[in-house]
Amino acid sequence: MEKRSEKEPLEELTEMIKTLQGKEIIQARMVRKFQKLIRNKGWSCPVIDDFPYPIAIFEQDGELVYVNRTLSDKTGLYAINLSQSKYSLLNRITDANLPILDAVKNVFMGKTTFLTGLSGSMDIFMSDRTGKKASSSEYHEAIFFPITGDEGKTIQGAVIFMK
């Protein structure tokens, strides 16, 4: 049996930390790019509407103001439905997706939150009008971030779900 040196675990952990830090930097860049895009073009621009991952924009009370096509295709909830009646994602929080509640709260404190290990993440967006079932198991990660106005104050929140 080969004996590992004491430095090997330390080196492995150091590499893992560097990898995690690299991911955080990439996530921060992605969030800044989305924030700038939304601030300059609005949330219903083609880049966001056609983005291949589900995106939702929400108010502080959880009321949805926008969902992109990918989220609509997965859930049956369309942007037109949002203009016809109020739809709050906070009313659909369950024990299974409880971390989403904290992430939404954090957004309005100016914080970005990255969630992993989600289950049933699309269930909170399912339209009551369709019997459609989302394949929620595909989306296990989400990044929640603030959308700021000109003064730097958080005016809305956004979430992007990832596989």
N, C-alpha and C positions, 0 to 999 in steps of 0.2 A: 504494500500500500504506500502510495506516494504521500509524503508529508508536505503540507502547504506552509509556506512561510507566513509569518504574522503580517507581513506587509501586503500580501495578496488581497485579503478582505478589505483592507484600507484602500488599496488602489481601486478595487471594484466599486466600493461605495463612492469614492471620489468621482469615478467615471459616471456613475448613475446620477450623482448630483449635478454634474456638468450637463448631462443629457436633459435633466429636468429643467435646469436653468435655461438651456437653449429653447426648450418648448415654451417656457414662459415668455421669452423674448419674442418668439414667433407669434404667440397668441396676442401679446400686447400690440405688435405691429398690425395684425389682422384687425383687431378692435379699432385701432386708430384709423385705419383705412376705411372701415365701414362707417365709423362716426363721421369722417370727412365726407364720404359719399352721400350719406343721409342728409347731412347739414347742407351740402351744395346742391344736390339733385332731388332731394325728397325721398321718402321711403318707397314710393311706387315707381321708381326708375327701372328700366329694363334689366340692369345688372342684378338688382336685388330680386325683382319679380321672377327672373329666369334662373336664379342661383340654384344649383342642383341639390341644396340641402334646405330643410324647412327653416323658415325665418318668420318670426312674429314680432310685432311692435305693440307695446302696451302702455297704458297710463298707470299712474301710481296706485289707483284703486284696483288694478288688474284688468281693467276693461281693454279688450283688444281693439286696436285701431287699424291694423293691417296684418295680413298673412300673405306670404308669397305663393306662387303656383305650386311649388313642391309640397308645401304644407297642405294646400287645398286638395291636391291630388291624393295625398295620404289619408286625409281625414274627412273630406266632404264639406269642410267649412270654407266658404269663399268670402273674399273681401266684401262683396255685395251684401252678404248676410250681416256683416258687421255694421253697415250703414242703416240697416232696417231695424235692428234691435240690439240692445246691449248684450255683450257676451264677455263675462269675466272669467279669466282662467283661474282666479283664486277661489271661485265657488266650486271648483272641481278638484281641489287638492284632496288627496287621500293619503293614508299612511305610506302607500307604495311610492308616492312622488312628493313626499313632504319636503325634501331638500329644495324643491323648486320654490316653495314659499319663502324660505330664507334668502334664496338668490334674488327673488323679486324685491324683497325689502332692501337688500344690500345695494341693488342698482340705484335706488333713490337716496342712498347715502353716498353715492358717487363711486361705488366699488364694482369691480368686475369679478364675477364668480365663475369658475370652471367646475362643472359637476361631472363625475364619472359614475359608472355603475348604476345608471338610471334604468328603471323598468317601467314600462307602460307610459313613457314620456309623451306619446302622441294622444293618449286617452283623454287628456284634459282639453284637447282641441276638437274632439269628435263632435260633429254636428248632430243635433238631436233629430234633424230632418231626414237623415239617411240611416239606413241600417248597416252602413259601411263600417268595417272593422279595420283599423290601421294595423300595420305590422310594426307595432311599437318596439318589438324586440330588436329592430334594426338600429335604433337610435339610443345608444347607451351613454352618450356624452352631450353636454350642452355648455355653451358659454353665454352668460347673461352679462350685459354691459349697458351703461348709461348712454343716452343720447343727450348731448348738452346743447343749450342755446348759445347765442352770441356772448352772453355774460358768463358762460361757463357753468350755469345752473342746469341741473338735470331736469329735462322737460318730459322725457319719455324713456322707456326701457326697451331693449331689444334682446332677443334670444335666437341663437343659431343652434340647431340640433345636428349632431354628427354621429357617424357610425363608429 
